[in-house]
Amino acid sequence: MEDRTGSESVLGFRFLILARDLYQHLGDPFAISDRYPPNWIAGTLPELYWPAQPLPERTLEQLDQILKNGDGPLLLGATQALVDGHRVLLLGTTPNEALVRNIWQLLPDSTRREIWPASFAFSNELRFHMAIGPNLVVGDSRPQLTEDTLRDYPPGSYELNLQIAVESGDLASLQRLLARRSSDETLRLGLYMVAFALLVAVVFRFVL
């Protein structure tokens, strides 16, 4: 790669390997990366330790600044698309970590635990749910969502209620939105309830 001065620059990639249950508990790879900044000259890779404490809660002020200072239609459209189960793969020749970070801050916890982002990728062989790169394709039957498509993405209940909660300063509503169950979690809960009801019915039938 070259920058605008004509000098060469280096594109570096880092890997943080962590247990799946830890990622599903935290759901924020950027917070993990910030806690352990890369040491590009380290000869031996250290074993990292995550303390037994939750991540700080997102605040109204943080999300308000994201929506006010960023491309609101793109941020909200991408957020709703990810909540709806789409993959957001945008065209770009350089990383755009700020955009991916901001969208990640707007997502509910349940969605963040289930999907994976990349601020830059040369391909989508790793099946990122959100990424920026020069040649990314979804790889399934779902449509490819461009920036213009995301700005015009049909408004959904999550996006609308998130915007209302942030703009009105309603912290309680914001916390409920961020803690909401995903559709997969709701389906699993329903299946568990049905299975439990069937088990109880079988037990009572044999006992009585």
C-alpha positions in Angstrom: 0.0 0.0 0.0 1.0 3.7 -0.5 -0.1 6.7 1.4 -0.8 10.1 -0.3 2.9 11.2 0.2 4.0 8.3 -2.1 5.8 6.5 0.7 5.0 2.9 1.4 2.9 1.9 4.4 2.4 -1.5 5.9 -0.9 -3.2 6.6 -0.7 -5.3 9.7 -3.1 -7.9 11.0 -3.3 -9.2 14.6 -5.0 -12.3 16.0 -6.4 -12.6 19.5 -7.5 -16.2 20.2 -10.0 -16.6 23.0 -12.5 -19.1 24.2 -15.9 -19.0 22.5 -17.8 -18.8 25.8 -15.7 -15.7 26.8 -16.6 -14.0 23.5 -20.2 -14.8 23.8 -20.1 -13.4 27.3 -18.5 -10.1 26.3 -19.6 -9.7 22.7 -17.2 -6.8 22.0 -13.9 -7.6 20.2 -13.0 -3.9 20.2 -13.0 -3.7 24.0 -10.9 -6.8 24.1 -8.4 -5.3 21.6 -8.3 -2.0 23.5 -7.4 -3.8 26.7 -4.5 -5.7 25.0 -2.9 -3.4 22.4 -0.6 -5.2 19.9 3.1 -5.3 20.5 4.4 -5.6 16.9 8.0 -6.3 18.1 7.2 -9.0 20.7 9.2 -12.1 20.1 7.1 -14.4 22.3 3.3 -14.2 22.4 2.1 -13.8 26.0 -0.9 -15.7 27.4 -3.5 -13.1 28.2 -5.9 -13.0 31.1 -9.4 -11.4 31.2 -10.5 -10.3 34.7 -13.8 -11.6 36.1 -15.7 -8.3 35.5 -18.3 -7.2 33.0 -17.7 -4.6 30.3 -18.8 -1.0 31.2 -22.4 -0.3 30.2 -22.9 1.8 27.1 -24.3 5.3 27.9 -26.8 7.6 26.3 -24.0 10.2 25.8 -21.8 7.7 23.9 -24.6 6.6 21.5 -25.9 10.1 21.1 -22.4 11.3 19.9 -22.2 8.4 17.5 -25.5 9.2 15.9 -24.8 13.0 15.8 -21.3 12.9 14.5 -21.6 9.9 12.1 -23.6 9.0 9.0 -26.9 8.4 10.9 -28.8 6.7 8.0 -25.9 4.4 7.3 -25.3 3.5 11.0 -28.9 2.8 11.7 -29.5 1.0 8.5 -26.5 -1.3 9.0 -27.5 -1.9 12.6 -31.0 -3.0 11.7 -29.7 -5.1 8.8 -27.4 -7.0 11.2 -30.2 -7.4 13.7 -32.4 -8.8 10.9 -29.7 -11.4 10.1 -28.1 -9.9 7.0 -24.3 -9.6 6.4 -23.0 -6.1 6.0 -20.0 -6.2 3.6 -18.9 -2.8 2.4 -16.5 -1.9 -0.4 -13.3 -0.2 0.7 -9.5 -0.4 0.0 -8.5 0.7 3.5 -9.7 -0.2 7.0 -12.5 1.8 8.5 -12.4 0.7 12.1 -14.3 3.8 13.3 -17.4 2.9 11.3 -17.4 -0.8 12.4 -16.8 0.3 16.0 -19.7 2.7 16.0 -22.1 0.2 14.5 -21.0 -2.3 17.1 -21.9 0.1 19.8 -25.5 0.4 18.5 -26.2 -3.4 18.4 -28.0 -5.3 21.2 -25.9 -7.6 23.3 -27.5 -10.7 22.0 -26.6 -9.8 18.4 -23.0 -8.9 19.3 -22.5 -12.3 21.0 -23.5 -14.2 17.8 -21.7 -12.3 15.0 -18.2 -11.4 14.0 -16.8 -8.2 12.5 -13.7 -7.2 10.7 -12.5 -3.6 10.1 -10.8 -4.8 6.9 -10.6 -8.1 5.0 -9.4 -9.1 1.6 -12.1 -11.8 1.2 -15.0 -13.2 3.2 -13.7 -16.7 3.4 -14.0 -16.5 7.2 -17.7 -15.6 6.9 -17.6 -12.2 8.7 -21.0 -10.8 9.4 -19.7 -7.3 9.0 -16.5 -6.3 7.1 -14.9 -3.8 4.8 -12.7 -4.8 1.9 -12.1 -4.5 -1.8 -13.8 -7.7 -2.9 -16.3 -9.1 -0.4 -19.3 -11.3 -1.3 -22.1 -12.6 0.9 -21.8 -16.2 -0.4 -25.4 -17.2 0.2 -28.9 -16.3 -1.1 -29.1 -13.1 0.8 -28.7 -9.8 -1.1 -25.5 -7.8 -1.1 -26.1 -4.6 0.9 -24.3 -1.5 -0.4 -23.9 1.8 1.5 -26.7 3.3 -0.5 -28.9 0.3 0.2 -28.2 0.5 3.9 -29.1 4.2 4.0 -32.5 3.3 2.5 -32.9 0.1 4.5 -36.5 -0.3 5.6 -36.8 1.0 9.2 -37.3 -1.7 11.8 -38.6 -1.7 15.4 -35.1 -1.9 16.9 -33.6 0.9 14.9 -36.6 3.1 15.5 -36.8 2.5 19.2 -33.1 2.9 19.6 -33.2 6.3 17.9 -36.1 7.4 20.1 -34.5 6.3 23.3 -31.2 8.0 22.5 -32.8 11.3 21.3 -35.2 11.5 24.3 -32.6 10.5 26.8 -34.6 7.5 28.0 -31.9 5.4 29.7 -34.3 2.7 30.9 -35.6 2.1 27.4 -32.1 2.0 26.0 -31.0 -0.6 28.5 -34.0 -2.8 27.7 -33.2 -2.5 24.0 -29.5 -3.4 24.4 -30.4 -6.4 26.6 -33.2 -7.7 24.4 -33.2 -11.4 23.2 -32.3 -12.2 19.7 -34.8 -14.1 17.5 -32.6 -17.2 17.9 -32.6 -16.9 21.7 -36.4 -16.4 21.7 -36.8 -19.5 19.5 -34.6 -21.6 21.8 -36.5 -20.4 24.8 -39.8 -21.4 23.2 -38.4 -24.9 22.3 -37.1 -25.4 25.9 -40.6 -24.5 27.2 -42.3 -26.9 24.8 -39.8 -29.7 25.7 -40.3 -29.0 29.4 -44.1 -29.1 29.0 -43.9 -32.4 27.1 -41.6 -33.9 29.8 -44.0 -32.9 32.6 -47.0 -34.4 30.7 -45.1 -37.7 30.2 -44.1 -37.8 33.9 -47.7 -37.1 35.1 -49.0 -39.7 32.8 -46.9 -42.5 34.2 -47.2 -41.3 37.8 -50.9 -41.1 37.7 
